[in-house]
Amino acid sequence: MNADERRFEVLRAIVADYVSTNEPVGSKTLVEQHNLGVSSATVRNDMAVLEEEGLIAQPHTSAGRIPTDHGYRTFVDRLHEIKPLTSPERRAIHAFLEGALDLDDVMRRSVRLLAQLTQQVAVVQYPTLTQSTVRHVEVVTITPARLMLVLITDTGRVDQRMVDLGDVIGEEDVSRLRTVLNSAMAEKRLADASASVAELPEQAPPELRETMSRVCAVLIETLVEHPDERMVLGGTPNLTRNVADFPGSLRQVLEALEEQVVVLRLLAAARDSEGVTVRIGMENEAEEMQTTSVVSTGYGSHGTVLGGMGVVGPTRMDYPGTMAAVRAVASYVGEILAGR
């Protein structure tokens, strides 16, 4: 191998050892534990070049070196393919997710699984309503003057909203309302469904027009124009096990995760790109996340991306293993939602 390839092998060995031990790595250790095929002096020279290039750094006066954000980025960029999970791992993932009862259960199981597989914080975004198709609208009488609307999407997401009518309505009219709403919305993307719903009050018979107006206003404003972005978080204790990886910033990271907005933005970016996205340290726009790495991807079915999922952890992360886990779980979640 040429000098550049050899130096990358040295970098790869430093990344592997540091991720595994959380201890700075010295040239003696590299020569003893990795089959680099060169002398300790050559490894020291290679480490000096890697340090000059900003790929590794000396954290204190010890002889060891640790990877920098730039070093991790170089390592990740040269992973030519994501290592596949083993057959038993894939079977276990599929069996665990396949047992889910409904969409909420799929989301909960996915986040628990990702956190266990990666030993990091896992985040799974619910399927976004804007990407969903309406499967059915149910209208339920709560009182003669109050209705509950239940919107069910093709991804299994269920949203409920109350509508105060200001007047009483009989069961026959509730049935008419249900039929009209389903005719206008069923099998349509939410954006298209909203356009259809907006026209309904004008088409309604006079005795139903006021009721239809109130129902349609709730559907458009709450379910279509402002889709409720929800996410599930799991494995937060995994961060606190590695406090040293977040010098003085662990509280900031935890607060950012609680706020959700920052994480949803990261997942949205991953959703729009193909494959698995890795953001390392300072590559994260949000200042409070700049001591973390975020590995994320979109999930979906039939070419439609429904949401994002990923993992948040320290920059000292098993990138190949984490990327493989994120990709595998996303793939199975897409398959399971498509089959429901």
Buried (B, 14 or more C-beta within 10 A) or exposed (E): EEEEEBBBBBBBBBBBBBBEEEEBBBBEBBBEEBEBEBEBEBBBBBBEBBBEBEBBBEEEEEEBBBBBBBBBBBBBEEBEEBEEBEEEBBEBBBEBBEEBEEBBEBBBBBBBBBBBBBBBBBBBBBBBBEBBBBBBBBBEBEEEBBBEBEBBBBBBBBBEBEBEBEEEBEEEBBEBBBEBBBEBBBEBBBEBBBBBBBEBBEEBEEEBBBBBBBBBBBBBEBBBEEBEBBBBBBBBEBBEEBEEBBEEBBEBBBEBBEEBEBBBEBBBBBBEEEEBBBBBBBBBEBEBBBBBBBBBBBBBBEEBBBBBBBBBBBBBBBBBBBBBBBBBBBBBBBBBBBEE
